[in-house]
């Protein structure tokens, strides 16, 4: 059954190659194209076929995937000379899994629609480690029928597919996700450097932060429990957050540690205090940022459950235990 599905794969880099190899391992007929001979050789060694152009990779395919560095590469592979659109069948689906700006995705979608061709926007979350394991998070957006046509491949490359709505929603979700993850990476580097400079072992710092919001994350705990429910009664006050972050920045200064992210974050709490929110929960900086962005006061969020998220609660002992 798998052999009946033909897949074109354009872009065999750090992410694309393991994704294509997993599709080969699942029994699909994969024809790849990349400008780097070594990448092509690697796919061929895994059992895939190699095409001389993007157009040749797309010829006769049920779906064609692009996993390329930037929008200009995607546009060239799709619409340029010997591009995918030259040979893509009317019932086939082009899937851009590259990370590009939503506006660039929208422009490509318009060009494909004008040609009467099908397209999905499906960038991925997670890293090359998960790509090798076939455990990517796939942020699929586009017509439901086209997502269904591609699901067989998504199931091989990823462990979860999230429906991001209309075409372009995947790119939007990916950029926002990367904004947070990449920014947190810089903050994590600052925190571990500060710990070491202050005389704390990295092991101890990890043990402590894995047991608090620092390691467990606001998206999972504080925001769903507080500000997203409209509850700004103080679990941890803005004033206290401002004071404690100031102490951390002072400690960093005494130990000659640059804390760019921490210093920038302090300004958010300063603004919240100036707006009279000092006694509110520290998640109150979210409505402050929303107001500065010109968004309406009411947060458009509907909790899926009224149950409080509490990873810190002790398990209740039973009579037997």
CORURGI-V945346 format. One record per residue. N is the residue number from 1. D_FIRST is the distance of its C-alpha to the first C-alpha in Angstrom with 1 decimal. Layout:
# CORURGI-V945346
n->{N | N}
d_first->{D_FIRST | D_FIRST}
This chain:
# CORURGI-V945346
n->{1 | 2 | 3 | 4 | 5 | 6 | 7 | 8 | 9 | 10 | 11 | 12 | 13 | 14 | 15 | 16 | 17 | 18 | 19 | 20 | 21 | 22 | 23 | 24 | 25 | 26 | 27 | 28 | 29 | 30 | 31 | 32 | 33 | 34 | 35 | 36 | 37 | 38 | 39 | 40 | 41 | 42 | 43 | 44 | 45 | 46 | 47 | 48 | 49 | 50 | 51 | 52 | 53 | 54 | 55 | 56 | 57 | 58 | 59 | 60 | 61 | 62 | 63 | 64 | 65 | 66 | 67 | 68 | 69 | 70 | 71 | 72 | 73 | 74 | 75 | 76 | 77 | 78 | 79 | 80 | 81 | 82 | 83 | 84 | 85 | 86 | 87 | 88 | 89 | 90 | 91 | 92 | 93 | 94 | 95 | 96 | 97 | 98 | 99 | 100 | 101 | 102 | 103 | 104 | 105 | 106 | 107 | 108 | 109 | 110 | 111 | 112 | 113 | 114 | 115 | 116 | 117 | 118 | 119 | 120 | 121 | 122 | 123 | 124 | 125 | 126 | 127 | 128 | 129 | 130 | 131 | 132 | 133 | 134 | 135 | 136 | 137 | 138 | 139 | 140 | 141 | 142 | 143 | 144 | 145 | 146 | 147 | 148 | 149 | 150 | 151 | 152 | 153 | 154 | 155 | 156 | 157 | 158 | 159 | 160 | 161 | 162 | 163 | 164 | 165 | 166 | 167 | 168 | 169 | 170 | 171 | 172 | 173 | 174 | 175 | 176 | 177 | 178 | 179 | 180 | 181 | 182 | 183 | 184 | 185 | 186 | 187 | 188 | 189 | 190 | 191 | 192 | 193 | 194 | 195 | 196 | 197 | 198 | 199 | 200 | 201 | 202 | 203 | 204 | 205 | 206 | 207 | 208 | 209 | 210 | 211 | 212 | 213 | 214 | 215 | 216 | 217 | 218 | 219 | 220 | 221 | 222 | 223 | 224 | 225 | 226 | 227 | 228 | 229 | 230 | 231 | 232 | 233 | 234 | 235 | 236 | 237 | 238 | 239 | 240 | 241 | 242 | 243 | 244 | 245 | 246 | 247 | 248 | 249 | 250 | 251 | 252 | 253 | 254 | 255 | 256 | 257 | 258 | 259 | 260 | 261 | 262 | 263 | 264 | 265 | 266 | 267 | 268 | 269 | 270 | 271 | 272 | 273 | 274 | 275 | 276 | 277 | 278 | 279 | 280 | 281 | 282 | 283 | 284 | 285 | 286 | 287 | 288 | 289 | 290 | 291 | 292 | 293 | 294 | 295 | 296 | 297 | 298 | 299 | 300 | 301 | 302 | 303 | 304 | 305 | 306 | 307 | 308 | 309 | 310 | 311 | 312 | 313 | 314 | 315 | 316 | 317 | 318 | 319 | 320 | 321}
d_first->{0.0 | 3.8 | 5.4 | 5.5 | 7.5 | 11.0 | 13.6 | 17.3 | 19.4 | 23.2 | 25.5 | 24.9 | 27.8 | 28.6 | 26.0 | 23.5 | 23.0 | 21.9 | 19.6 | 17.9 | 17.9 | 16.2 | 13.3 | 13.3 | 13.5 | 10.5 | 8.5 | 8.7 | 10.9 | 14.1 | 17.3 | 20.4 | 24.0 | 27.1 | 30.8 | 31.2 | 30.5 | 30.2 | 27.3 | 25.4 | 26.2 | 24.9 | 21.4 | 21.5 | 22.6 | 19.6 | 17.2 | 17.0 | 18.5 | 21.8 | 23.1 | 26.8 | 26.9 | 25.3 | 25.0 | 23.2 | 20.6 | 20.0 | 19.9 | 16.7 | 15.0 | 13.4 | 15.5 | 18.4 | 20.0 | 23.6 | 25.2 | 28.7 | 32.3 | 33.9 | 34.0 | 35.5 | 32.7 | 30.1 | 32.2 | 32.7 | 29.0 | 28.2 | 31.2 | 33.1 | 33.3 | 30.0 | 28.4 | 25.0 | 26.5 | 27.4 | 23.9 | 21.9 | 20.5 | 22.0 | 18.8 | 17.6 | 18.9 | 21.2 | 21.5 | 24.7 | 24.5 | 27.9 | 31.0 | 33.4 | 36.1 | 35.2 | 37.5 | 35.6 | 32.3 | 34.1 | 35.3 | 31.9 | 30.6 | 33.5 | 33.0 | 29.3 | 30.3 | 33.0 | 30.5 | 28.3 | 25.4 | 23.3 | 23.9 | 23.4 | 25.8 | 24.2 | 26.4 | 25.9 | 28.4 | 29.1 | 29.5 | 28.0 | 28.1 | 25.6 | 23.5 | 23.2 | 22.4 | 19.8 | 22.4 | 23.4 | 24.8 | 23.3 | 25.8 | 23.8 | 26.0 | 25.6 | 24.5 | 22.6 | 20.1 | 19.5 | 19.1 | 16.5 | 14.5 | 14.9 | 14.6 | 11.1 | 13.0 | 16.2 | 14.9 | 14.3 | 17.5 | 19.7 | 20.9 | 22.2 | 21.9 | 25.2 | 25.6 | 28.6 | 29.2 | 30.0 | 28.9 | 31.1 | 31.3 | 29.1 | 31.4 | 34.4 | 33.1 | 32.2 | 35.7 | 37.5 | 35.6 | 36.3 | 39.9 | 40.4 | 38.5 | 40.2 | 43.6 | 43.3 | 42.6 | 46.0 | 47.7 | 46.3 | 47.7 | 51.0 | 51.1 | 50.4 | 52.9 | 55.5 | 54.9 | 55.5 | 58.5 | 60.0 | 59.8 | 56.8 | 54.2 | 50.7 | 49.6 | 52.1 | 51.0 | 47.4 | 48.4 | 50.5 | 48.2 | 45.1 | 47.2 | 48.2 | 47.0 | 47.2 | 44.1 | 42.4 | 42.5 | 44.1 | 40.9 | 40.2 | 43.8 | 46.8 | 45.5 | 43.8 | 46.8 | 49.5 | 49.5 | 46.3 | 48.0 | 51.2 | 53.0 | 55.1 | 57.5 | 57.9 | 55.8 | 56.7 | 59.0 | 58.7 | 62.1 | 61.1 | 57.9 | 60.1 | 62.6 | 60.2 | 58.2 | 61.7 | 62.5 | 59.3 | 60.1 | 63.7 | 62.4 | 60.2 | 63.3 | 65.4 | 62.8 | 62.2 | 58.5 | 57.1 | 55.2 | 54.2 | 51.6 | 54.0 | 56.9 | 54.9 | 53.8 | 57.4 | 58.2 | 55.8 | 57.8 | 61.0 | 60.1 | 59.1 | 62.5 | 64.3 | 62.8 | 64.2 | 61.0 | 62.4 | 62.5 | 59.0 | 55.8 | 54.6 | 51.4 | 53.9 | 53.3 | 50.1 | 52.1 | 54.5 | 51.8 | 50.4 | 53.9 | 54.4 | 51.2 | 52.5 | 50.1 | 51.3 | 53.0 | 50.6 | 47.4 | 44.4 | 42.8 | 41.9 | 41.5 | 38.6 | 40.8 | 44.5 | 44.1 | 45.6 | 43.6 | 45.7 | 44.2 | 47.8 | 48.7 | 49.6 | 47.6 | 49.9 | 51.2 | 51.0 | 53.8 | 51.9 | 51.2}
